[in-house]
Structures are given as structure tokens and as C-alpha cells.
């Protein structure tokens, strides 16, 4: 599977633009992709998104950065040799919706399949399997990224949020949940909770 994390200028793939794509081949975690692009012309910018990813308006429109189309083509080229192209991530539907709309905008076919693996689902099911009540807020699951990292024995992801960091943390969380073992060497100092080894 390919663990993916995308940074954008907001939450709406019809109005907001991709600005970063980070990805990692879960079967070969040293095979990574991380590139940035400038926003497409007319893209809306949500100031709340910039608080999360740390960008400013000047950086988003920097003509020295590649265009969105080039970023997408580079990403597709990177995934070609990977045998299992199933997309995975935390709240991965968000990333997939942005990929689909951005590819459509650039006249590029969607080549990523229709099934995906969501980190939230795995953690939620792991809670149930171990007799733990998942965290609920306003009648819905409240297992966000920070809570998931804590559950798997990792620190909160650094701020501002960068796509490559998201990918590394999420891939490590997947490995701890699925196999109960380390995947990314930078996390070897963080003990894997005993309930992930059962």
C-alpha cells in the first residue's frame, strides 16, 4: 500500500489547491515521495489551513515552484513501479478527494483504484477488539490524528504540518497496529505499547 498525506489551501477540493504531496511505499519505507507546487490560478485560500501547514500567500503563488499538473505527473510516475498502489492514510478520503479533483482539473486520468485503507478505522477496530470504548464527541468518533499517535506510542506530529511528516507518522502507526513493530527508524526511541503486541 501507499501511505499518502496531502497539504492543501483548505477543505474543498473544488475551490482549494494541493500544495504538497507526501507518500511512502509501505513495503519499502525508504521509497518516499515528497514534492510541493504552487497553487492553481484562482484557488481559494483558507487562513485556517495556513495555520495548520505554515504557508503564507507569497509562498503559495511562488512561480519558481512547479505547477500542480507537474506535481501530479511526478507522483504518478513515482508510483508506477510499486506493486500495491492501494492508498492509505489518516482520514485518507480527504486526500483521495483532492487527488481526484486535481487530476480532473489537469485532464489526467485517475489511476489509484477505488479501495483504500484508513488509519482511523484500524484504530477504532483495535479499541473494540481490546474492550476499549473509542473516544466519542457529540455522538461521533473523536479519534483524531493526535489521539491516534498517542495510542500507538508516538508523540504528536510536529507543527506546522508537512506532508512528509504526516506520511512518516502514519506509516509508523500502521506498522505498530498491524505488526506490533517498528517501521521507521526515527521512531525507535518510542516504546510500542504492550496492547499492540497481542
C-alpha positions in Angstrom: 0.0 0.0 0.0 1.0 3.6 -0.4 0.7 5.8 2.6 -0.2 9.3 1.5 -0.7 12.7 3.0 -1.6 15.9 1.1 -1.4 19.5 2.3 -3.9 22.0 0.8 -5.1 25.6 1.0 -8.5 24.5 2.5 -11.0 21.7 2.8 -12.9 22.0 -0.5 -11.2 20.2 -3.5 -13.4 22.2 -5.9 -12.1 25.5 -4.6 -8.8 24.9 -2.8 -5.5 23.7 -4.1 -3.0 20.9 -3.3 0.3 22.4 -2.2 2.2 19.3 -1.1 2.1 15.6 -1.6 4.0 13.2 0.6 3.9 9.4 0.1 5.7 6.2 1.2 5.7 2.7 -0.1 4.7 0.7 3.0 6.5 -2.4 1.7 9.7 -0.4 1.2 9.6 2.6 3.6 12.8 4.1 2.2 11.0 4.6 -1.1 9.4 8.0 -0.4 7.9 10.9 -2.4 7.7 14.5 -1.3 7.1 17.4 -3.6 5.5 20.9 -3.5 3.7 23.0 -6.1 2.3 26.5 -6.4 -1.5 26.8 -6.2 -3.6 26.8 -9.4 -4.8 30.1 -10.7 -8.0 31.2 -8.9 -7.6 28.8 -6.0 -9.1 30.0 -2.7 -7.0 30.1 0.4 -8.4 29.4 3.8 -6.4 31.1 6.6 -7.2 28.2 8.9 -5.4 25.9 6.6 -2.3 28.1 6.6 -2.3 28.0 10.4 -2.0 24.2 10.1 0.6 23.9 7.3 2.6 27.1 8.0 2.5 28.6 4.5 1.9 32.2 3.6 0.3 33.8 0.5 3.6 34.6 -1.2 4.9 31.0 -0.9 1.7 29.6 -2.3 2.0 31.5 -5.5 5.8 31.3 -6.0 6.4 31.0 -9.7 9.6 29.1 -9.0 7.6 26.2 -7.8 6.3 23.6 -10.2 2.7 23.7 -11.3 0.0 21.4 -9.9 -0.1 19.3 -13.1 3.7 18.6 -12.9 3.4 17.6 -9.3 0.6 15.1 -10.2 2.5 13.7 -13.1 5.6 13.2 -11.0 3.6 11.4 -8.3 2.0 9.1 -10.9 5.5 8.4 -12.3 6.8 7.6 -8.8 4.0 5.1 -8.1 4.3 3.2 -11.4 6.8 0.5 -10.2 5.1 -0.1 -6.9 3.2 -3.4 -6.9 0.5 -2.5 -4.4 -0.9 1.0 -5.1 -3.8 0.9 -2.6 -3.9 4.3 -0.9 -3.8 4.5 2.9 -3.7 7.3 5.5 -5.3 9.1 8.3 -8.7 10.4 7.0 -7.5 9.3 3.6 -10.8 10.2 1.9 -9.7 13.8 2.2 -6.5 13.1 0.3 -8.3 11.0 -2.3 -11.0 13.6 -3.0 -8.3 16.2 -3.6 -6.3 13.8 -5.9 -9.5 13.0 -7.9 -10.5 16.7 -8.4 -6.9 17.9 -9.0 -6.4 15.2 -11.7 -9.7 16.0 -13.3 -8.8 19.8 -13.3 -5.5 18.9 -15.0 -7.0 16.5 -17.5 -5.2 13.4 -16.1 -6.8 10.0 -15.6 -7.4 8.8 -12.0 -5.1 5.7 -11.7 -5.4 4.9 -8.0 -8.2 2.4 -7.7 -11.3 2.7 -5.5 -10.4 0.8 -2.3 -8.5 2.5 0.5 -7.2 1.8 4.0 -8.0 4.3 6.7 -5.9 4.6 9.9 -8.8 5.8 11.9 -10.8 2.6 11.1 -7.9 0.4 12.2 -7.6 2.2 15.5 -11.3 2.2 16.1 -11.5 -1.5 15.5 -8.4 -2.1 17.7 -10.2 -0.3 20.5 -13.2 -2.5 20.1 -11.2 -5.7 19.9 -9.5 -4.8 23.2 -12.6 -3.8 25.0 -11.8 -0.1 25.0 -14.6 2.4 24.3 -13.5 4.6 21.4 -13.4 8.3 22.2 -16.7 9.9 21.3 -17.6 13.6 21.0 -21.0 14.9 20.0 -22.1 11.3 19.3 -19.3 10.7 16.8 -15.8 9.2 16.9 -13.2 11.7 18.1 -10.1 9.6 17.4 -8.1 12.4 15.6 -4.5 12.2 14.5 -3.0 13.3 17.8 -5.0 10.8 19.8 -4.1 8.0 17.3 -0.4 8.8 17.7 -0.7 8.7 21.4 -2.5 5.3 21.2 0.4 3.8 19.2 3.1 5.2 21.5 4.2 8.1 19.3 4.5 11.8 20.0 2.1 14.3 18.5 3.2 15.2 14.9 5.3 18.4 14.8 3.7 21.7 13.7 3.4 23.2 11.2 2.1 20.1 9.5 4.1 18.9 6.5 3.0 16.1 4.2 6.2 14.2 4.6 5.9 14.2 8.4 2.3 13.1 8.1 3.3 10.1 6.0 6.1 9.0 8.3 3.9 9.2 11.4 1.0 7.4 9.7 3.2 4.7 8.2 4.7 4.0 11.7 1.2 3.9 13.2 0.1 1.4 10.6 3.1 -0.8 11.3 2.5 -0.7 15.1 -1.2 -1.5 14.7 -0.8 -4.3 12.0 2.5 -5.9 13.1 3.3 -4.6 16.5 6.7 -3.5 15.3 8.9 -0.5 14.3 8.9 0.6 10.6 10.6 4.0 10.6 14.0 4.2 12.4 13.4 7.8 13.6 10.7 6.4 16.0 12.9 3.7 17.6 13.1 5.6 20.8 9.3 5.4 21.3 8.1 2.2 23.0 5.4 0.2 21.3 2.5 -0.2 23.8 2.1 -3.8 25.0 -1.5 -3.9 23.8 -0.3 -3.6 20.2 1.7 -6.8 20.6 -1.3 -9.0 21.4 
